[in-house]
Amino acid sequence: MSNILLTIGLRVGGGEMKHRVVFTPSGLTGEVGDGTTVLAAARQLGVDLDSVCGGRGICGRCQVVPSIGAFAKWNITTSGTELDGWSALERDYRGGRPLASGHRLGCVAAIRGDTVIDVPAASQVHRQIVRKELGALDLPKLVVDPLFAVRYVEVAPAALGSGMSAAELVIAAVAEQHGEVVDDLATDVLPAVHAAIAGGTATAAIRDGRVLAIWPGFVDEAFGVAVDVGSTTIAGHLCSLFGGEVLASGGRMNPQIRFGEDLMSRVSYVMMNPGGDERLTAAVRDAVDELIGELLATADVRRDRVLDVVIVGNPIMHHLVLGIDPTPLGSAPFTLATSAAVSGPAANIGLDLPFASFYAGPCIAGHVGADAAAMVLAEGPHRSEQMQLVVDIGTNAEIVLGDHRHQFAASSPTGPAFEGAQISCGQRATAGAVEGVRIDPQSLEPTVKVIGVDPWSDDPDFGSAVAATGVTGLCGSGIIDLLAEMYLAGLLDADGTIVGDNASRTDRVVADGRTYRYAFYRDDRTELSVTQNDVRAVQLAKAALRAGVDLLLEHAGNPTVTDIRLAGAFGAHIDPLHAMVLGLVPDCPLDGVRSVGNAAGAGAVMALLSATARREMETAVLSIDKIETATEPRFQELFVAAMALPHASAPTDQLAALVTLPPRRSATDGTRRRRR
């Protein structure tokens, strides 16, 4: 008898017939009345089932799959007849999201028996997305948790004498058709409301009880942009706020470079030039707006469909984007105007996005900004069981060390050498730049890899492959490769001196005044060399970075670190072995050092797509110990020790198992070779 009741439903007390419904994968279950739609049942039981159109069969977001078979866990057996037959609305459905095979529209399909209903990931509001690689962006597993909802409504025309405003008509329609309370419409929306409801239907974007955008007719998608404003480059990612997809990514040079290549030179410009802060702010805001325009054009998205912009950057970039004078960050005590997240209308920061808001992430300290906070969110040292070191290598290096118990953060002024500036033949990472170098330890002959060209220079096809671009200079990853290979081949000593005695072994070591240079590339048109001054510039940059790392390690009690992550556009292309050879990072098993791409950009995307992630980032930064390298007595001593290759005193046991390291020696000693 019980099985019969489970199949045909239960009439309770002679009243309404009830059916048991189980939703997977959530496992939520309960009884609903006969003829209840799947969407209504989901709302009744708190199941995560999407809908924009309010059950009109227009959006196609509420698609579900009836499960067929015996389900012992719930003592339910289904045959496919537990939902009523296809209605004309389903048969004729031509909505925005195609109806997949075996799927039913939850807003139309009515429950007629005990059943098990599966809600596909694409039909969940808080769907989990996994993006392994998105260009230069690595996005970890993430559950989309939208800050906005879009609601399609039919708006009754205003009746003469009713006294209802257009805004009140929209508010009433949302309440009646979606059961949601809306308090008001944002001021920026009011100029668009009459035109939006003129045709009798409209779609409203709602956040925290307020309509922040409105469009005529049916709209089931909205977009956001995550922007990482770096000292040298600005990177942006256009995302679907509801699907979680990254639809377009792009970048451009930060035009503030014309005011100074590093942060302090830009602060100096502001100090010395009245109105300089306004010029720097205008330059970066224009660049961000232009980049957003390029992303929208790539994905064919209108500006009025963008609802949110998340911006992260170092403290000086953060302040300049917000129109805040950065000069207090140029000298002790390096006081931020605010460390909290900042939000407001996008128009307030010069973005031509009529309905968008902006969110600038929280800063950690005077020299550790929202980009580091986003990096923490993406890589999760505060979630890690083991000690993790994350380093974003750029003009200003952000360093975070810690685990779920304790985290430390610092910033080191590395300068632009790692990005090609201050290097005699240095350049940005564009087509034609040398990005990889290998040196034969016997002949001291180099082989190079050029961006945009597949074969290495010792390949017979290299000449024809490189003809279009030529070999134009040396970019950041090439600099690391070149100096590490020179050290392993005996062309550099541990103090960073180019060994002049090698001139007797190869014509590539050339006298250059009182020092020497090494010609790592030659053809009929070009000779590219690294000079002694170039080596010193890189040593200074790497010593600043490593001293910051060592300082955090000391504050943490010198723990063993076996998880080192190199972040940033530059960090993504560094050979981990060569990074260890130069001493950029502490000694570690090689498989413990890896590149993680644009972690700050990934964190910005996470904060864009998830209210939960945004709150996590804001909470995580509060527990981080901030170490100010500029005021730490030990920093200078650590800096001097870090000038040596790989390091003057730190252990190199793990590295020595991979390569034969030259001993500290004078320039007249012999050479050593790398184990290949």
N, C-alpha and C positions, 0 to 999 in steps of 0.2 A: 504493500500500500504506500509506504514511504517513497519508493521509487516513482510510483505514479504521480504522487504529489509533487515530487521534484521536477517531473517532466512537464506537467500541465499547469503547475502553479498552485498556489494556496489561496483559497478564499477565506479570509479571516472574519469569523463571527458573522458570516452571511453577508459581509460587506464587500469592499473592493478586493478584487483578485490581486495577489501580490506575486512577484517573481523574484527569485534570487539572481543577482548579477555579480559576477566577479570580473574585475578589470586587471589585466596584466599589462606591463610587468610590475605595477605597483602592489598588486595583491589586495587592493581595497575591495571590499564586498559589502553588500547590503540588500535590502528588499525595496523594490519599487513597484508602483502600480502598473497594472496591465495597460499597455499602449504608451507608456512613458518612452520618450525618445532616448537614444543612447546619450546624446549631449546633455539632456536634462538629468538623466541618471548620474552622469559623471559630475555635474555640478552639485547634485544633492549629496554625493558621497565624497566630494573633495578630490576628484580625480583630475590630473593635469591633462586636459584636453582643450586644444586651441579652438578659437572661433573669433572671427572678426565681424562677420555679417549678422551675428545675433540669431542664428538659426534659420536664415532665409534660403539656405542652399546656394549661396553665391560664391563664398570664398574657397570652399573645398579644404579648409584647414582641419576640419573635425573628422577626417577619414579614419575609420576603424576597420578591424578585421575580425569577423566572427570566427571563433575557434571551434573546430569540430572534433569530436572524439570523447573518450572517457577520461574524466579528471578525478582520480581517486581522492586527491587531497581535499577536494571540495564536494565529493560525492555527487558530481554532476556529469551527465552524459548528454552530449549535444549532437544533433544531426544536420544542422543548418537551417531548420525551420523555426528557430526560436526568435528570429526577427521577422516582421511581416514582409511581404513581397515588395519588389521594387515598385516605387511610385513613379508617376509621370515625371516628377521633378528630378529624380535620379536618372531616369532613362534619357531625359532631354538635357541633362546637366552640361553646361558649357562654361563653367566657372574658371577662375584664374588658375587654380591648381588642378591638373588633370586627375580624374578618378582612376586610380590604379586598379589593375585586375584583382578581383577578390575583395576589394575594399567597398565599404558602404559609407554613406554620408551620415555621421552621427546625429545631425540635426533633423534627419528625415526618418531614418530607420527606427521603428518602434519595437519595443520588447514585448514578446508574446509568450515567453517561457523562460525557465531558468537557463542562464547562458553564461559563457565565458567570452569576454571581449578583450581583444588585444589592441592597445593604443600604440601605433608605430612611433618611432622616435620623431619622425617628421611632423607628427600631429601633436606633439607635446610642446607646451609653452617653454618649459624649463628643460630643453633637450640637451643631452650631452653631445659635445662635438669634440673630435680629435683631429688636430692638424699636425702632421709630422713635419712637413716642410712647406713653407709659403714664401718662396724666394729667399730673401735674407732673413725671414722671420720664422722662428721656431715657436709654435704656440702649444703649450702643454694641454693635457686633458682639461676640459672646461665645461661646466654646465651653464648654458645660456640662462641668464636671469634678467629679463628685460626690465629696464626702468620705465618703459613706456608701454601702453596698450593702444591699439588702434581700433576704433569702433565705427562701423558703418551704420548709419541711421536714415530712416525716412522721416523727413521733417515736414510736419503739417504747415500749410501756408497760414500766415498770420490772419486772424479774423478782425475785421473792422470793429473797433471798440473794445477788443480784448485787452489792449494795453501791453501785450507781451512783446518784448524786444526779440531781435534775431538771436541774441545770446541765450535768452530764456527759452526760446524754442529748441535750441540745440540741447540745453541742459535737460529739458523735459523729455526729449526724445531718447537721450542716453539712459535716463532713469527708467523710462517705460519699457524700452526695448532691450536693455542690457542689465537692468537692475542695479546700476551703479550710480553713486552719488557724485555729482560734479558741482563744485562750489562756484567756479567762475571761468571765464576765458581770459587768457593772458592779454595784456594790452597790445602786444604785437599781433595778436590774432584778430582783434576787432575790425581792422580795416578790410579783412578778407572774408568776414562772416556772411555778409549779404550775398556776395557773388557765389560763395560756396553752397548756400542752401537754395539758390534761385531755381535750380532744377528739381527740387523736392527731395534729393538725396545728397548725403555728404558723408565724409569720413573724418572723424576727429581723433587726434593723437592726445592721449590723456596721461598725465603723470601727477601723482599725489593729489588727486581730486581737482586738477586744473587742466583745461584744454590748452595745449601749447602749440597746436597746429590744426588747421582744418583745410580740407580739399573738397572740391565738387565731386559727386559720384562716389564710386567704389574704389578704394585704395587699400591694398592689403600688405604693403611693405613700406618700411622706412629705413633710413640709413644713418650711419655715424662715421666719424673719422677719428682715428687715433694718430697723434702727431708726436714725434720725438724730435725736439728742437735741440740739436747739438751745436757746439761751438763752430764746427766746420760744415756739417751737413744737416739738413732737415729731412726726415723720413716720415712718410704718411701712409696710412692703410685705410681704405674705404671698406666698410663692413655692413652687412645686413644685420640690423639690430635684432631681428627675430630668428633668422636662420643661422646666424653665426658665421656665415661665409665671409672670407676676405675677398672682395671682388676686384680690387685693384691696389697695387702698391707702387710707390714711386719716391723719388728723392730729388733734392736739388742742393746746390751749395748755399750756405748761409751767407747772404749778401753783406752781413756785418763784417766779414773778413776785410773789407776795404777800410774799416776803421781800426783794425788791429787783428793779428792772427790768433792771439791768445786772449784769455778772459781779462787778465790784468791790464793788457794794453787797451782794451775797450773801456774798462773802468777809468783808466788814465785819460782816455779821449774825452769821456764825460766830464771828468774833473777839470780839464784844461779848456774845454770848449762850451760856452754857454749854449744851452739847447741841445747839447750832444746826446743826452738821453732820449730826447724826443726823436732825433734822427735815427738812432739805433732802434728804437721801438717801431717807428714807421717802416724801417727796412725789413725787420723780421716779420712784422704783421703782414706786410704786402707779400712777402715770400710764402708764408703759410697759406694765405688766401689763394695765391696763384697755384700752389701745389694742390690744394683742394680742388680747384677748378680743373686741373689736369686729370686728377683721379676721377672726378665726376664725368668728364668727357670720355675717358677710357671706358667706363662702365655704362655710359649713356644714362646717367641719372641727373635729374633736375635739382637745382640748388634748394628749392623749397621742400624737397623730400628729406633733407638732412636735418635730424633732430638733435644731435649731440656731437660735440667735439671734445675729445680728451687730449690734453696737452701735458707732456712731461719734458723736463729739461733740467740742466744744472741750475743752481740758485740764481746766477746772474742772468742766464737766458730766461728763467722763470720770471724774474722781476721785470726784465725788459719787455717780455710779451704782455705782461699785465700793466705796463706803463708805470712801473715803480722805479725810483732812482736806485741804481745798483751801487752807488759809491760807498755806502756803509759796509758792503761786503769786500771792499778793497783794502781794509785795514782792520786790525784787532779792535774790538772783539768779534768782528765779522757777524754783525747782528742782522738777522732776517727781518723783513717787514712783517712777515707771518710765516709760520711753519705749517699752518693748517691748509687743507685743500681749499681752493677758491673756485666759486662758480658764479655764473651770471649769463645774461644774454650774449650770444656770440658777437652781436654788433658792437658790444662794449670793447672788444679787442680787435675791431676792424675787419671782421669777417662778414662777407656778403652772403649771409645765410639767413633768410627772413624768419624762419621758425626755430632756429637752433639755439641751444644753450652751450656753454663751454664749461669744462671742468678741468682745472689745473691741479694736478696731484700734490700731495703733501711733500714738504721738504724734510730732510732728516737733520741737517745742521747747516751752518753758514757756508760750507763748501761742499756739502753732500745733498744733492737736490732730489727733485721728484723723479728724475731719471733713475737714480739709485733706488728709490722707493718702488718704482715699477719693476726694476730688475729683481729686487727682493721678492715681489709678488710672483714673478714668472719663475724664478729658480727655487724659491722656497727654502732658504737656509733656516728660517724659523719653523719649518715643518720637518726638518731633516733629523734623523737619528744620529748621523755621523757629522763630524766637523766638516764644514763646506767653506771653500774660499771662492768668491765670485769677483772677477776683476773686469771692469769695463774700461778697455784701453783706448784712450783718445787724447785730445789736447789736454784734457783734465781727466785723470784716471779716478774712477770711483771704485772703492774696495770695500767688500763686505765679508766678514768672517763670522761663522757661528753655527750653532745647531738649535734644536728646539728649546734648549735651556737658556742660551745667552747669545746675543749677537753684538758685533762691533762694526763700526763703519768709519771710514776716513776717505779723504781725497788727497791725491798727490798731483802737484803741478808738473806734469811730464812735458808740456810744451808740444809744438806741432811736428817735432822731428819724426815721430812714428808715422805721420801721415804724409811724409815727403817734403815738408817745408824744412828750411835750414839745412837741407842736403844739396850739395852742389848740382847733382843731376836728378834731384828728387822731383816727383810729380804726384798728382792724385791718381787714384786707381782707375784709369781709363784705358781704352784700347791703345796698344803700343807700349804700355808700361811693363817693365820687367817685374814679375810677381814671384818668380822662383829662381833659385840659383843652386847649382851643385859644382863643387870644385874637386878635381882629381888631386889627391894628396901627393902623388908622385910627380906628375907633370906640372901641377898648379894651373892647369887649363880649366876654365869655367865652361859650364853649359847653362843656358838660361831658358826660362819659360816666360812667354809674353802673353799678357791679357788679350783675349780675342783670337789666339792662335793655338791650335792643338799640339802640333809637334814641338819638341824641344829643339834648341839651336843645333844639336848634333845630328838631327834628322835631315836626310837629303831634301825633304819637302819643305823645310823651314823657310828657305829663301823666298819661294813663291808664295808661301802662306802669309809671310809678313810683309810682302811687297806693298799691300794697300795701306797699311798703317805706319810701317817702319818701326824701329825700336827707338822710343822717344825719351825714356827716362826710367827711374827706379821708384816704385811705389812702396808702401809700408811693409807689406809681407815680404817683398823682395829685399828690403833693407835687413830684416831679421834673418832671412835665409843667408844673405851674402856675408854678414859679419860672423854668423855662427860657423859657416863653412870656412871662412878665412881663418878663424881661430882653430878649428879642427885640423886644417891643413898646415898650420904653422906660419901663416901669413900675418897673423896678429899674435902678440904675446898677451899674457894675462892682464897686463896693465892697459891693454888697448892700443899699443903702439904697432904700427905697420912695420914689419921686420925688414929693414933695408937689405940685409945680407941675401935675401932671396932674389935680389936683382941679378945675381950671378947664375941663378937657375932658370929664370924666365924673364922675357922682355915685358911682361905684364906688370912687374913691379918697377915703377918709374920714379926717379928722383923728382921732388917737387919742392924746390927751395931747400930748407933744412930738414924736411921730412920726405915721405914717400907717398905715392898713390898706387892703387891697384886698378888696372884696366880690365874690367870684367866683361866688356862687350866691345867688339870691333867689327865693322864691315866697311864697305867702300865709301860710305857717307858719314859714318858715325863712330865715335869712340866715347864710351861711358866709363867713368872711373869713380872710385870711392877714395876720398882724400882723408888725411889725418884729422882735419877739422870735422869732416862728416862723422868719423868714428867717435870723436869726442862728444858731438851733439847727441848721438844715440846713447852713449854711455851715461850722459847726464840725465837723459829721459828715463832710461831703464833703472838707474840708481834711485831716482825720485820715486818711481813706481815700487821697486823692491823694498826701499826703506819704509814706505807706507805699509806694505804687507808685513814686514818684519815687526813694525811697531804694533800692529794689531795682534800678531802672534804673541808678542811679549805681554800685552794686556790680557790676553786670553790664557796665559800660563804656559805658552809654548807647546800647544797640543800637536800631535801628529795629524797631518792633513793628507788625506788620500783622495779627496774629491776637489779638484781645482777646475773652475769653469772660466773660460776666456770669452768675454762678451763684447758686443759692439761690432760695427762693420769691419773694423780692423782686426779685432780679436777672432772673428769668424774665419779669417784666412791665414792665421799664423800656424806654422808647423809646431805642434806641441814640443817635439824634441828640440827644435832650434830655440824655442822659448826657454827651455831648461838649460841649454848650452850657454845662452847669454846670461842666464840667471834672472830672467824676468820673473820667474815663479820659483818657490822653494822646491827642493829635491822631493820627488814623488814618483811612484810607479807610473810609467808612461801612460798606461791605460786609465790612470786616474786624472789625466789632464785632457780636457776636451773643449772644443769650441761650441758655443751655444747660440751663436748668431746675435741678432739684435734683441737682447733680453729686455731692454727698456721698452722697445717697440712692442714686444710680445706682452709685457705687463700692461702697457697702455691699452692694447686691444682687449685684454682681459677685463680691465676696468671699464671699458666702453660697453662690453657685452653683458656684464654681470654686476648687479648691485651688490651681491654677496662678495665678489672679488674686490669691489671698490671699498667696502667696509673692512675687509681683511687687510688691505694695503694701509688704510688709515690707522688701523689698530696696531699693525706690525711695527710701524715706524716709531711708535711711542715707547717701545721696549728696547730699542737699539741704543747701545752706548756710543756716543759720538766722540771720536778722537781727533783733535785738531792738530795736524802735523806741524803747522806753523808755530805753535807754542810749546811743542813737546821737546824737552831738553835732549832726549835721546835721538831725535830724528837726524841731526847732523852727523852724529857718530855712525848711525846705521847707513846713512847716505854714503859716507866715505868708504865703508866696507863693501857696499854694493857696487861701487865703481868698477871693481875688478871683475874679470871674466873667469868662471861664472860668478864667483863671489870670493871675497878675501878670506872668509873663515867658516861660512856655513857648510854643512856636510853635502857631499855629492855622490853618496854611495849608489843610489838608484841610477843616476846618470852614468856613472862609471861602468855600470854593468851593460850599458848600451853603446857607449863610445869610449875610445881611448883618449882620455883628456890629457893635453900637454901639461907637464909640470910647470909651476911658476919658474920662469927662467929669464935669462937675458936674450936679447935679439940674436945672439950668435949661436945659441944652442940649436940642436937638430929639430926636425919636424916630427910630428906624429900623424897618424892617419886615423880616419874614421872607419869603424866596422860597418861595412855595408850589408 
